[in-house]
Amino acid sequence: MSLLVIAEHDNASLKAATLNAVAAAAKIGGDIHVLVAGSGCGAVAEQAAKVAGVAKVRVADAAHYGDQTAENLAALIVANAAGYSHILAPATSIGKNTLPRVAALLDVAQISEIISVVDADTFVRPIYAGNAMATVKSADAVKVITVRTTGFDAVAATGGNAAVEPLSAGSDLGQAKLVSRELTKSARPELGAAKIIVSGGRGMGSGENYHKVLEPLADKLGAAMGASRAAVDAGFVPNDYQVGQTGKIVAPQLYIAIGISGAIQHLAGMKDSKVIVAINKDPDAPIFQVADYGLVADLFTTVPELVAAL
């Protein structure tokens, strides 16, 4: 049995989410192949070849794969799907955009955001914003799966010695073109991969308060900064700060929720964090139900005191 994992990368380096997808593939069992599609992506292929557990890296290097548009990428995957029992990708924006197209072209049902593998045909995935777990068994000849990265510990990025095989590029379908990409640059860790996250909610009151109160704490801890949807909708911070069902799914070693009430949609995105600390002046806030440590206090007094003590 062979499995194909779609690598996520920026044509220069392999994204950490790929390591989680490989970990899920390893739980299923079989020979793991990694598909690297990009432009000038030789360095990515070399990195993928070193990933523990990978048996083969297949590289499609062409200009029209540089932006990894879903249409071209899906066509490439389907053209090379023969012989694979499972096709997996991280449940990131690229994976969520591409794999439904792959499933439709293969005429199979996609299995979305698995967090556990029961056997080669059976998987566990969250439903109802993570309040229930569904065990799904598929009889399809090819299982097309997106992997929730927080559900699987990443495999080692080194230690492997996979063969690298060039793959013929498909034609450019010309159905979509990337016009521009605006990337947020920050000296802080990337939110989805951070080990510590300081997150603020509606209780911050304003964007000025958010930055004035939370940034010193994040700086002390070397943490990424996150936010609830309420804080994002209020304009305190940009969308890419959002943690939750409609934002980023995170599972850091430490998650500090400040001024966040704990709506179910937010909890769905962070409740797998190893340690959760909540600071809120409302003792009945739902966030305290999932917190390992809770402090009922005024955040504008408590957070500066915490910063001073660190």
N, C-alpha and C positions, 0 to 999 in steps of 0.2 A: 504494500500500500504506500502510495506517495502523496504527499501533501504540498500544496503551493502556498507560500506566504508572500503577500505583496509588500514589498519594502516601501517604507515612507522615508523620504529624504528630500534634500534641497539641492541635489546634484553635486554637492560637495561633501556632505557627511550624512551618515545614517541616523535617523531619528530614534530616540529611545523607545518610542511606542512599538517599533518593529520587534524589539527584544521581548516585549510582553506577548506579542502575537506568536512569536516562535515558541515561547513557553507554553501557550495554549496548544499549539500544534504538537509539541512534545508529549503533552498529556494524552492526546489522541493516539499517538504512536505511529510509526512508519518513517519512511525517508522524507526528510524535510528539504524542499527546494525553495529558494528565495528568488523572486522575480524583481530585478532592478530595471525600471524603465525611466530613461531620462536623457539628457543631452550633456555630453562630456562628463559622464557619471562613473568613470573608471575607478576613482577613489572610493566611491560608495560601494562598488562591487568588491573591492579589496577588503573593506571593512566588514561587509556581509559574509565574506568567505571565512573570516576569523570568528564569527559568532558560534558559540558552543551549540552543538547539536545539528548544525546545518550540513547537509550532504552535498548540495550543489547550488551554485548561484548562476542564474540565467540572466543575461544582460542584453537589453534592447536599447541601443544608443542611437538616437536620431533627434534631429532638431525639433520635430513636432511632439516629442515626449518631454521636452524641457519644462513646460508649464504643467505637465501631468493633468491635462484636461480629462474629465471623466469619460468623454466619448471615445477618444483615441485609446485611452488606457483600457477601457472595458473591451474594446474590439481586440486589442492585443491579447488580453487575458483569455478571452473566449477562443481565439484562434489557436491558443496553446494549452487549452484545458484538457485535451485528450490524455488519458492515463492518470489523471489526478482524482482521488476520491474526495478530497476536501480542498477548498480554496478559502484562505483566511486573510483578513486585513484588520489592522487596528480600527476601532470605532471612533476615528477622528473625522474631521470634515472631509478629507480625501476619501477615506474608506467608506463613509456613509454616502458619499456622492457616487462612487464608482461601483461598489458591489451590488446594489440593487439593479443596476443596468446589466451586470454580468449574470445575475440570477434570472432576469427576464429573458435575456438572449439564450440562456441554457434551458429555459422553461422549467425552472425549479423554484422552490420557496427559499427565500433567504432566512437565515436564523440570525437575529440581531443581538448584539451586545451580550454575548455569553459571559458568564462569570465563573463557570465550573464545567468540567467535562465528566460525565458519568461513564460513557463508553463512546465508541467511534460513531454511534448513531444518535446518542442521547446527550442533551446539554441542558444546563440551567441558566435561565436569564431572568432579570427582574422585570416585573410588570407593576402597574399602578404606582408609578413613581417610587419603586423599590419597596413598597409595602407588602408585596407578595412575590414569591419566586415560582416561576413556571418551569416545569421539566418537560422539555420538548424532544420528541423522538422523530427522526426524519427517515423516510424510506426512499428518498431521492438518491439517484445513482451518484450525484455530485452534491456535496454539502457546501453551500456558499455561506460563509460565517463572518460576522464582524465580532471583534473581541474587545470587551471593555477592559482597558489596560489595567485598571485598579484591581481586577479580579485575579491577576496572575503576576507572580513575582518575575521580574525580568531575568532572562538567562544571561550568562556571562558574555560580555562583548568580545572576549578573547578566549583563546584555547582551541578554537576550531581550525580546520584546514580543508575547507571545501574546494571542490573543483569549480572553476569559473568557465562558463560556456557562453559564447556569443549567440544571440538570438536574432533572427531576421526581423527587421522592423516592418510593421504593417504600413499601409498607406495613410496619409493624412486625410481624415474624413472631412475636415474643414467645416464641421458643424458648430464649433465654438472657438473663440479666440480670446485669450487673456489680454485685456486692454491695459490694466494697471494693477499693481498690488501695493497696498500701503501697509508697511510693517511697523509695529510698535517696537522701538528699541529701548531697552532698559538694562541698567547694570544689575538689576535684581534677578534672582533665578526665575526661570520660566514657570508659570503657574502650574501647568500640568505635571511638571517633573520635580517641583520643589519639595524638600523634606520638611520645611516649616512654612506655614502660611498664616499671615495675620489678615483677618477678614473683617470688614465693617458693614453695618447695615443702616437701615433707616434712622436708627437712634443716633447716628453721627450728626444729623441735623443739617449739614451742608457739606459741599465739596471742600471748602476751606478747612472745616473741622476735621474732615476725613484725613486730609494730608497732614495737618498740623499735629493731630493727636496720634495717628497710627504710624506715620513714617518713622519717627524716632524709635518706636518699638521694633519695627521691621528692620531698621538699620542695626540695632543692637543684636538682633537674633539672626541676621543674615537671611531674612525670610522674604518670600514672595508676598505680594499683596493681592487680596481678593475682595469680593463684595457680594452682597445679596442682590437679587433682582430689583428689590425696592430701591436700593441705593443707586443702581444703574439707571433705572427708570426715572429717578429723581434728578439725574444728571450730575451726581456727585463724582462719578468716575466713568471711563469709557466701557463699552460692552465687553472688551476682552478681559476685564477684571471679574466678570460674573461667574460665580460658582453655583451649580444647581442643575436641575433637570434640563433647563434650556440654556445652560452655560457649560462650563467645564466640569467634568467629573474628576475629583481629586481624592487622593488617599495618602496624604503626607504622614510623616512620623508625628508631627504636632500641628494641630489646627486650632487657632485662637479666634473665637467668634466674639466680636465686640459690638454691642448694640444691635444684635441680630435676634429677632424673636424666634426664628426657627420654623418658618413655613415648610410644609411638606416638600415643596419643590426644591427648597434649598437643602434640606436634609438628605434628599436623594443624591445630591452631588458631593456630600462630604462625610456621610455617616460611617464610611469605611476607614476613616482616619484612625491611626493607631491610638493617639491620645487627643481628646477634644477638651478644650478649656473654653468656658463661656462666661462672659461678663455682661450682665444685664440688670437693670434696676427693677424689672418685673419678676417677682419670684415664681409666677405661674407661666413664664415664657416656655414654649415647647422645646426650645433648645436645651433646656436643663434635663430633659428626658433622655437625651443621647450623650450628654456631656459626662466626661470622666471627672472633671473638676468644674464646679460652678461657683461664681461669686456674685451675689446680689448686691450691687453697688452702683454708684454713679460713675460711668466710664470716664467722664471728664476729670474726675478726681483720682480715680484708681489707676488709669493707664499711665499718667505722668509719674505717679508714685512707683509703679512697676518699672518704668524706664530708669528712674533714679536708683532703684535697688539693683538693677542688673549690672 
